[in-house]
Amino acid sequence: SVRAFAAGNLTALSRMRGRFREANRWRDELFTANAARGLSQAALLRDIATASSMQLLLGDAKGAAALLDRALVRTPLEKLPEAVRPYTQIANIYARSGNVDKAKAMLNLFEKRQQRVLGFNDGIELHAMRGHIALAEKRYADAAREFRASDLGLCMTCALPPLADAYDQMGNADSTIAVMERYLRIEEMARNGTDATYLAATHKPLGELYEVRNERDKALDQYLKFVELWKNADPELQPRVAEIRRRINRLSDIERR
């Protein structure tokens, strides 16, 4: 269990820095440790982590959904104990991929499971799933309400990036900035999982929002943090880093003038 904990955190740290080849090696180490200690959901969790990275960090929503389809054939949910079936993660990936019907099917299964098995975070996960489905259906006000309702429990950062996305889709820049800044300010030891997916994906758009507002110092601060985070990212991600470096140079020239 200690080996799995370490491998999981190293996976998150590598993803956070855009080093996906390295993250995949640690992900496989995590799978090996989980399988060795008898976790029947180990293979499915490995595939879910891969699909999430493909979708949120590499922008391959279609590929993520296809990978998840194959994963559920290899590891059918009905073969797993009810208490460990990852309905929430699966529903959220399907919703973000535009597969709303499949996301709603997972939500329905989750609600039926609650009649037999109750989890500590069931209420939080229920609101999160509903929020992602509402986002997929472009019901942005409903999504924001659901994500606000899910902003509870031990994880202080989990609900904030999707909540910021809901506000952004609504065109509410003030609320988007406020939620993103709140997310970045939180000091929490257990935020690796959130940061693995959302830290770089917060610095960049937050910098863009500040640049649109002509708040150049704040834009530069976010762009510099993004570049520092991904300076050693995988080669296929370096064009994104180069784009932000160009923005930094342009804003720095304006500041000097």
N, C-alpha and C positions, 0 to 999 in steps of 0.2 A: 504493500500500500504506500510506503514511503517512496519507493522507486516510481510508482505511478504518479504520485503527487509532484515529484521533481520533474518528471518528463512532461507532465501537463503544463507546468509553469514555464518550462523551457520552450515548449511548443508555442505558448502564448507570447513569450518575449520575442521569439524569432518572427512570428507573424506580425507583431507590432512594428518591427523594424523592416518589414517588407522582404524578409529573407525566407521565401516559401520553400525552397529546396531544403534548407536547414530545418524549417518547421516540420516538413514532412518526415524527415528522419526522426525527429523527436516524437512526432505523432505515432510513427510505427513502433517506437520504443514504448510509448504509452499503451498502445494496443497489446503488445507482447506482455507487458506487466499486468494489464487488466485481465487478459485471457488466462495468464498463469494463475491468477488468484480466483478464477472461476466466474468472472462476470459474463453472463450469457449475452449481454448487450454490447460487449466490447467492439465487435466488428461494425455494428450499426453506428455506434458513437464515432468511430474512426471515419466512416463515410459521411456522417453528418458534419463533422468538423471540416472535411475536405470540401464538401458542397458549400458550406458557409463561406469559406475562403474564396472559392471560385466566384461566388455570387457578389459578396460585399466588397472584396478587395481587388478582384480581377475583372469584375463587371460581366461575368459570364453567367447570366441568370438561366438561360436555356440549358447550358451544360450542367449547372448545379441541379436543376430539376430532373434532368435525365439520369444523373448519377444517383439521386435519391430514389428514383423509380427502380433502378437496378438493385440498390441496397435493400429495398424493402422486399424484393423478390428473394434475395439471398438470405435475409433475416426477417421473416414475416413477424409482424408485431404479436400475433396470436401465439407465437412460440416463446415469447418472453413473459416473465412474471408481470402481472398488471402494474405493480408498484414501480417498475423501472422502465416502462414503455415511454419513450421520449416524444410524446404527442406534441408538446409545445414547440420543440426545436423543428420538428418536421413541418408542422403547420405554418410556422413563421417563414421557413425557406420556401415552401410552396406559395404562400401569399406574396412574398417579395418577387417571386418569379412570374406572378400573374395567374397561377393555377388556383384560382379562388375556390373552385369546387373541391379540389383535393384538400385545401386548407380547411374548408368547412367540414369535410368528412372527418378530419383529425379532431377538430373542435367537438364534433358530435360524439366521437369515441371517448374523448376526455371527459365530457359531461356524463356519459353513461358509466364510465369507470368510477366517478365520484359517488355513485350510488352504492359501491362496494368497497372502494379503497379511498381514503382521504389522505392527502399530502399536506405538509406544512405550508407550502407555497401555492396551494391550489388557486386561491383567490387572485393572487398576483399573476399567475400564469394564464388564468382565464381572461383577465383584462388585457394582457399582452397579446394573446392570440386574436382577440376581438379587435384590438388596435391595428394589428398588421393586416387583418382582413379588410377593415375599414379603409386603410391606406390604399390597398390594392383596388378597392372599389371607388376610390376618389371621394370618399366621405371623410374629408380631412378634419372637420370639426368633431365628428364622432371619434375619429382616431385619436385626436388630441385628448379628448375626455377619457378614453380608455387607458391611454398611456399615463395620464395623470393619476388615474385610479390604481395603476400598477406600480406607482412610485412608493413602494412600501417594502418592509422586510429587511433582511440583512444586507442585500446589495444596494448600495447607495447611488450607484451609477447606471444600473442596467436599463432603467426606463428612460433615461434622459436623451440619448442619441435618437431613438425613434420618435420621441416627443418633439425634438428639434426638427426632425424631418417633416413631421405633420405640420408644424407651424410654417416651415419653409414652403411646403406645397400650397399652403393657404395664402402665401404672399405676405406673411406677417414677419417682417424682418426684425422688428424690435424683440418679439418673443423668441425668435430663432436664436438671435445673438445672446439673449439673457440665459436661455437654457444651455446653450453651448458653453458659455462662460461658467455657469454653475457646474457643469460636468467637469470642466478642466480644473476648477478650484478644489474639488473634493479631495480630501486626503483620506485614502482608504487603502489598507494593505491588500484587500482582496479584489482590486480592480483590474488585475491582469487580464481576466477573461473579456471584460468590456473593452479595455484598451487595445487588445489584440486585434479587434475588429474596427474600432471606432476612433482611436486616437489620431492617426494620420488623416482619417476621413473627417475629422473635426477641424484640425488646424487649417487645412487647405480651404474649405468653403467659408470658414470664419474669416480668414484673411481676405477672401474675395468679397464678402459682405462689407468688411471695413473699407476695402479699396473702393467699392461703389459709393460709399458714403464720404470718400475723400479723407478718411481718417488714416493717413499714411503710416504713422508710427505704429498704430495697432495692427494694420495690415502687415507691415514688415515683421513685427514680432511673431505673428502666427506663421508667416511664410518661412522665417528663419527656423522656427521650431519644427516645421514640417521637413525642411531640408536636413536638419540635424538628425531627425528620426530616421529618415530614409536615405541617408547619404551612402550607405553600403547595401542598399536594397538590390534585389536581383536585377540582372541586365534589362529584362523586359519592362521593368518599372522605372528605369532611369529616364526615359523621355518625360515622365511626369515631373521628376525632380528637376530636369533641365528647364522645363517650362516655368516652374516656380523660381528657379535661379534667374531666369530672364526678367520675371516680374520684380524680383528683389533688386536687380541692377537698375531697372527702369525707375522704380520708386526711390532708390538711393540717389540716382542722378537728379531727380526732381528735388529731393531734400537738399542736396548740395547746392543746387541753383537757388 
